[in-house]
Amino acid sequence: MRDTRESRLLLVLLIAIAFALITVDIRGGEESPVDGARQAAATVFGPVENGVAAAVDPVGNAIGAVRDSGNRHDRIAALEHENAELKARLGSDDRNSSKARQLDSLLRTAGTGQYGIKAAEVIAIGAAQGFSWTITIDAGADDGLRRDMTVLNGEGLVGRVTTVGPETATVLLANDPDFTVGTRMEKTDELGFATGQGSRPLSVQFLNGKAEVKKGDRLVTFGSSEDKPFVPGVPVGRVVRVDPSGGDLTRTVYVEPFVGFTKLDIVGIVVQAPREDPRDMVLPKQPAKPAKPKPTPTVTVTVQPNGDLVDGSGKVVGNINDKPDADAGSGTGTETGAADPPEGNADTPAGDTANEQE
């Protein structure tokens, strides 16, 4: 195509239309007018992405073995059995071993929180609907997924489902600037709202401006009405910085997420919320604090002119002229009587002789 005035005008017009659509999409939020087109695109291109992922991943189909959790009371046992079968098929390949570890961690987290999940695999990152932090997974409406479902992995909160196609779905990650989730602090139960900041830590505003927050404190999801879009008790992250409140009504802290958003692979979509809030049960165990070393007592000994050794309290503990006990016991004299039988002991030969003489 030759570089003409008409072609340049057409390029400028296309760029203007693209920016206009992006602006309308961002301002529309959940009710974006282009959401229908996005879902249509997911319907058309989702199977293509899924097919490509299945072709390059030899264990892609194996993940389906744990998608149906079955009855609530039998869920954990069934998942553990299916997980064992999956790991037996994965072999010793490094990538497959990594998938097995992630799946095992996911099932352990789901079992602890009593979440009913559908396991899925990430098949695409950063879908073409804007500059959002998103992933595409190989599960959709045909697998029972719906919009505004919580997504997690073995480490904690991943995000929420935003768009659902027949075989794929789009997940908005928790570090996206448009992502907000209610949080609750471990032990103190202080409530706040966490907002994504891209590659930076989450920004959390606590409702209590005087809340006592320190570095290392951990947060979980507070939960939403009817558990949509967030179920309670999912680990969110750990506090890494605390800003002074400065008299404000709210207090801002910065939280490092438990999840590594740049290395997602196996995730779980919560299709059944727990009967009871798991509270802090899903949080990983805190590492044991190292024991404080006990100080070793130091004894100072001084040598007196006469050779006596005197400790710090003035007590004589020895003399440099004293011979070792071994030298004293090696002579031929009668220094020690340890080997001699005790006098008057009737059970010894010496005692018998003494009795006869009497």
C-alpha positions as CSV (number, residue, x, y, z in Angstrom):
1,M,0.0,0.0,0.0
2,R,1.4,3.4,-1.0
3,D,1.8,6.1,1.5
4,T,-0.8,8.6,0.3
5,R,-2.8,11.3,2.0
6,E,-5.9,9.1,2.1
7,S,-4.0,6.2,3.8
8,R,-2.6,8.5,6.5
9,L,-6.1,9.9,7.2
10,L,-7.4,6.4,7.5
11,L,-4.7,5.4,10.0
12,V,-5.4,8.5,12.1
13,L,-9.1,7.7,12.1
14,L,-8.5,4.1,13.1
15,I,-6.3,5.2,16.0
16,A,-8.9,7.7,17.2
17,I,-11.6,5.0,17.1
18,A,-9.5,2.6,19.1
19,F,-8.8,5.2,21.8
20,A,-12.5,6.1,21.9
21,L,-13.5,2.4,22.4
22,I,-10.9,2.0,25.2
23,T,-12.1,5.1,26.9
24,V,-15.8,4.0,26.7
25,D,-14.8,0.5,28.0
26,I,-12.9,1.9,31.0
27,R,-15.6,4.4,32.0
28,G,-18.3,1.8,31.5
29,G,-16.8,-0.5,34.1
30,E,-19.0,-3.5,34.8
31,E,-21.7,-2.2,32.4
32,S,-19.4,-1.4,29.5
33,P,-21.3,-1.2,26.2
34,V,-18.5,-3.3,24.6
35,D,-19.0,-6.1,27.0
36,G,-21.2,-7.9,24.5
37,A,-18.6,-7.7,21.8
38,R,-16.0,-9.0,24.3
39,Q,-18.1,-12.0,25.1
40,A,-18.6,-12.7,21.4
41,A,-14.9,-12.5,20.9
42,A,-14.4,-15.0,23.8
43,T,-16.9,-17.3,22.1
44,V,-15.1,-17.2,18.8
45,F,-11.5,-17.1,19.8
46,G,-11.7,-19.1,23.1
47,P,-11.8,-22.5,21.5
48,V,-8.8,-21.5,19.4
49,E,-6.8,-20.5,22.5
50,N,-7.9,-23.7,24.2
51,G,-6.9,-25.8,21.3
52,V,-3.5,-24.3,21.0
53,A,-2.9,-24.7,24.7
54,A,-4.0,-28.4,24.5
55,A,-1.7,-29.1,21.6
56,V,1.4,-27.7,23.3
57,D,0.7,-29.0,26.8
58,P,0.7,-32.8,27.2
59,V,-1.0,-32.6,30.6
60,G,-3.7,-30.0,29.7
61,N,-6.4,-32.7,29.5
62,A,-5.3,-34.2,32.8
63,I,-6.4,-31.1,34.7
64,G,-10.0,-32.0,33.9
65,A,-9.6,-35.0,36.2
66,V,-10.1,-32.7,39.2
67,R,-12.7,-30.3,37.9
68,D,-15.7,-32.1,39.4
69,S,-15.4,-32.1,43.2
70,G,-18.5,-34.2,43.8
71,N,-20.4,-34.3,47.1
72,R,-19.2,-31.8,49.7
73,H,-18.5,-34.4,52.3
74,D,-16.5,-36.6,49.9
75,R,-14.8,-33.8,48.0
76,I,-11.4,-33.9,49.8
77,A,-11.0,-37.7,49.5
78,A,-12.1,-37.6,45.8
79,L,-9.7,-34.8,44.9
80,E,-6.8,-36.4,46.7
81,H,-7.4,-39.7,44.8
82,E,-7.6,-37.9,41.5
83,N,-4.5,-35.8,42.4
84,A,-2.6,-39.0,43.0
85,E,-3.7,-40.5,39.7
86,L,-2.7,-37.2,37.9
87,K,0.7,-37.1,39.5
88,A,1.3,-40.8,38.4
89,R,0.6,-39.8,34.8
90,L,2.7,-36.6,34.9
91,G,6.1,-38.4,35.1
92,S,9.4,-36.8,36.1
93,D,9.4,-33.9,33.6
94,D,10.3,-30.6,35.3
95,R,7.3,-28.7,34.0
96,N,4.9,-31.5,34.8
97,S,6.4,-31.8,38.3
98,S,5.8,-28.1,38.8
99,K,2.2,-28.5,37.7
100,A,1.8,-31.4,40.2
101,R,3.1,-29.2,43.0
102,Q,0.8,-26.4,42.1
103,L,-2.2,-28.7,41.9
104,D,-1.4,-30.3,45.2
105,S,-1.1,-26.9,46.9
106,L,-4.4,-25.8,45.3
107,L,-6.2,-28.8,46.6
108,R,-4.8,-28.4,50.0
109,T,-5.9,-24.8,50.2
110,A,-9.4,-25.7,48.9
111,G,-9.7,-28.5,51.4
112,T,-8.7,-26.3,54.3
113,G,-11.1,-23.5,53.4
114,Q,-13.8,-26.0,52.3
115,Y,-14.1,-24.3,48.9
116,G,-15.8,-26.3,46.1
117,I,-13.5,-25.5,43.1
118,K,-13.1,-26.2,39.4
119,A,-9.4,-26.5,38.4
120,A,-8.3,-24.7,35.3
121,E,-5.1,-23.9,33.5
122,V,-3.9,-20.5,32.3
123,I,-3.7,-20.5,28.5
124,A,-3.3,-16.8,27.8
125,I,-2.1,-13.6,29.5
126,G,-3.3,-10.1,28.9
127,A,-6.3,-10.5,26.6
128,A,-6.8,-7.9,23.9
129,Q,-9.6,-6.0,25.7
130,G,-7.4,-3.2,27.1
131,F,-4.5,-2.6,29.3
132,S,-5.8,-4.6,32.2
133,W,-4.0,-7.3,34.1
134,T,-5.9,-10.4,33.0
135,I,-5.5,-14.0,32.2
136,T,-7.5,-16.5,30.1
137,I,-8.3,-19.9,31.5
138,D,-9.4,-23.1,29.8
139,A,-12.7,-23.4,31.6
140,G,-16.0,-21.6,30.9
141,A,-19.8,-21.8,31.0
142,D,-19.8,-25.4,29.9
143,D,-17.9,-26.2,33.2
144,G,-20.3,-24.3,35.4
145,L,-18.4,-21.0,35.5
146,R,-20.2,-17.7,35.9
147,R,-19.2,-14.1,36.1
148,D,-18.0,-12.7,39.5
149,M,-16.6,-16.0,40.9
150,T,-13.5,-16.0,43.1
151,V,-10.3,-17.3,41.6
152,L,-7.5,-18.6,43.8
153,N,-4.5,-20.9,43.7
154,G,-2.4,-22.6,46.4
155,E,-0.9,-19.3,47.6
156,G,-4.0,-17.2,47.8
157,L,-6.3,-14.7,46.0
158,V,-5.7,-14.6,42.2
159,G,-8.7,-12.5,41.1
160,R,-12.3,-12.8,39.9
161,V,-14.0,-14.0,36.7
162,T,-15.2,-11.1,34.5
163,T,-16.0,-12.6,31.1
164,V,-17.2,-16.2,30.4
165,G,-17.3,-18.0,27.1
166,P,-18.5,-21.6,26.5
167,E,-15.0,-23.1,27.0
168,T,-12.8,-20.2,28.3
169,A,-13.1,-17.3,30.7
170,T,-11.2,-14.1,31.5
171,V,-10.0,-13.4,35.0
172,L,-9.2,-9.9,36.3
173,L,-6.1,-10.2,38.5
174,A,-6.0,-8.8,42.0
175,N,-3.1,-6.4,41.1
176,D,-5.2,-4.6,38.4
177,P,-5.8,-0.9,39.3
178,D,-9.6,-1.5,38.8
179,F,-9.6,-4.4,41.2
180,T,-10.9,-3.8,44.8
181,V,-11.6,-6.4,47.5
182,G,-12.7,-6.2,51.1
183,T,-10.1,-7.4,53.5
184,R,-9.9,-8.5,57.2
185,M,-6.7,-8.5,59.2
186,E,-5.6,-11.7,61.0
187,K,-6.4,-11.8,64.7
188,T,-7.4,-8.1,65.1
189,D,-10.3,-8.3,62.5
190,E,-9.6,-4.8,61.3
191,L,-11.5,-4.2,58.0
192,G,-10.3,-2.4,54.9
193,F,-10.3,-2.3,51.1
194,A,-7.3,-3.5,49.0
195,T,-6.8,-2.0,45.5
196,G,-4.3,-3.3,42.9
197,Q,-1.4,-1.2,41.8
198,G,0.1,-3.3,39.0
199,S,3.6,-4.5,39.8
200,R,3.6,-2.6,43.1
201,P,2.2,-3.8,46.4
202,L,-1.6,-3.6,47.0
203,S,-2.8,-0.4,48.6
204,V,-5.1,-1.1,51.6
205,Q,-7.2,1.5,53.3
206,F,-8.4,0.5,56.8
207,L,-11.7,1.8,58.0
208,N,-10.2,2.5,61.4
209,G,-7.7,5.4,61.1
210,K,-6.1,4.4,64.5
211,A,-5.9,0.7,63.7
212,E,-2.7,-0.9,65.0
213,V,-0.9,-2.3,62.0
214,K,2.7,-3.4,61.7
215,K,4.9,-4.9,59.1
216,G,4.3,-8.6,58.7
217,D,0.6,-8.6,59.5
218,R,-1.5,-10.7,57.2
219,L,-4.8,-10.2,55.5
220,V,-7.6,-12.4,54.1
221,T,-10.7,-11.6,52.1
222,F,-13.7,-10.4,54.1
223,G,-16.3,-11.9,51.8
224,S,-19.1,-10.4,49.7
225,S,-22.9,-10.6,49.9
226,E,-24.0,-14.1,48.7
227,D,-20.2,-14.8,48.2
228,K,-20.1,-13.0,44.9
229,P,-17.6,-11.9,43.8
230,F,-15.5,-13.0,46.8
231,V,-15.8,-15.8,49.3
232,P,-14.3,-15.2,52.8
233,G,-11.0,-16.4,54.2
234,V,-8.8,-16.4,51.1
235,P,-5.3,-15.2,51.9
236,V,-4.5,-11.8,50.3
237,G,-1.0,-10.8,51.4
238,R,1.4,-9.5,54.0
239,V,1.9,-5.9,55.2
240,V,5.3,-4.5,54.0
241,R,4.8,-0.8,54.7
242,V,2.6,1.3,57.0
243,D,1.9,5.0,56.3
244,P,1.2,7.2,59.3
245,S,-2.5,8.1,59.5
246,G,-1.8,11.8,60.0
247,G,-5.2,12.3,61.6
248,D,-7.0,11.0,58.5
249,L,-10.3,9.0,58.9
250,T,-8.7,6.0,57.1
251,R,-5.2,4.5,57.2
252,T,-3.2,3.3,54.2
253,V,-0.8,0.4,54.3
254,Y,0.9,-1.5,51.5
255,V,0.5,-5.3,51.2
256,E,2.7,-7.7,49.2
257,P,0.3,-10.3,47.7
258,F,1.0,-14.0,48.4
259,V,0.3,-14.8,44.7
260,G,3.0,-14.2,42.0
261,F,0.9,-12.8,39.2
262,T,3.6,-13.2,36.6
263,K,3.9,-16.9,37.0
264,L,0.4,-18.2,37.2
265,D,-0.3,-21.7,35.7
266,I,-2.9,-23.8,37.7
267,V,-5.8,-21.9,39.3
268,G,-9.1,-22.9,40.9
269,I,-12.5,-21.2,40.5
270,V,-14.7,-21.3,43.6
271,V,-18.1,-22.6,42.4
272,Q,-19.3,-23.5,45.9
273,A,-18.7,-21.3,48.9
274,P,-17.9,-22.8,52.4
275,R,-20.7,-23.2,54.8
276,E,-18.8,-21.2,57.5
277,D,-16.2,-18.5,57.2
278,P,-12.8,-20.3,57.6
279,R,-11.5,-17.1,59.2
280,D,-7.7,-17.4,59.4
281,M,-7.5,-21.2,58.8
282,V,-6.3,-20.9,55.2
283,L,-3.4,-18.7,56.0
284,P,0.0,-20.5,55.9
285,K,1.6,-21.3,59.2
286,Q,3.9,-18.6,60.5
287,P,7.6,-19.7,60.6
288,A,8.9,-20.5,64.0
289,K,10.9,-17.7,65.6
290,P,14.5,-18.7,66.2
291,A,15.4,-19.2,69.9
292,K,17.5,-16.5,71.5
293,P,21.0,-17.8,72.1
294,K,21.9,-18.2,75.8
295,P,25.0,-16.2,76.9
296,T,27.9,-18.4,77.9
297,P,29.2,-17.4,81.4
298,T,32.8,-16.2,81.4
299,V,35.0,-17.1,84.4
300,T,38.1,-14.9,85.0
301,V,40.9,-16.5,86.9
302,T,44.0,-14.6,88.2
303,V,47.3,-16.0,89.3
304,Q,48.6,-14.9,92.7
305,P,52.3,-14.5,93.5
306,N,52.2,-17.8,95.5
307,G,50.8,-19.6,92.5
308,D,47.2,-19.7,93.7
309,L,44.4,-19.4,91.1
310,V,41.7,-17.0,92.3
311,D,38.3,-16.5,90.5
312,G,36.3,-13.3,90.3
313,S,34.7,-13.8,93.6
314,G,38.1,-14.2,95.4
315,K,37.8,-17.9,95.9
316,V,41.0,-20.0,95.4
317,V,40.2,-22.7,92.8
318,G,43.7,-24.2,92.5
319,N,47.4,-23.7,92.3
320,I,49.7,-23.7,89.2
321,N,52.2,-25.9,91.2
322,D,49.6,-28.7,91.8
323,K,50.4,-31.9,90.0
324,P,47.7,-33.7,88.1
325,D,45.9,-36.6,89.8
326,A,47.3,-39.0,87.2
327,D,50.9,-38.2,88.2
328,A,50.0,-38.7,91.9
329,G,48.4,-42.0,91.3
330,S,51.3,-43.4,89.2
331,G,53.8,-43.7,92.0
332,T,54.8,-46.8,94.0
333,G,54.0,-45.6,97.4
334,T,50.8,-46.1,99.5
335,E,49.1,-42.8,98.4
336,T,45.7,-44.3,97.6
337,G,43.7,-47.1,99.3
338,A,41.0,-47.3,96.7
339,A,42.1,-50.9,95.8
340,D,42.4,-51.9,99.5
341,P,39.5,-53.7,101.0
342,P,37.6,-51.8,103.7
343,E,38.4,-52.7,107.3
344,G,36.0,-54.7,109.2
345,N,34.2,-56.0,106.2
346,A,33.4,-59.7,107.0
347,D,32.7,-60.5,103.3
348,T,36.3,-60.0,102.3
349,P,39.4,-62.2,103.0
350,A,41.0,-59.5,105.0
351,G,37.9,-59.3,107.2
352,D,37.9,-63.0,107.8
353,T,41.5,-63.0,108.9
354,A,40.8,-60.1,111.3
355,N,37.9,-62.1,112.9
356,E,40.0,-65.2,113.3
357,Q,42.7,-63.3,115.1
358,E,40.1,-61.9,117.5
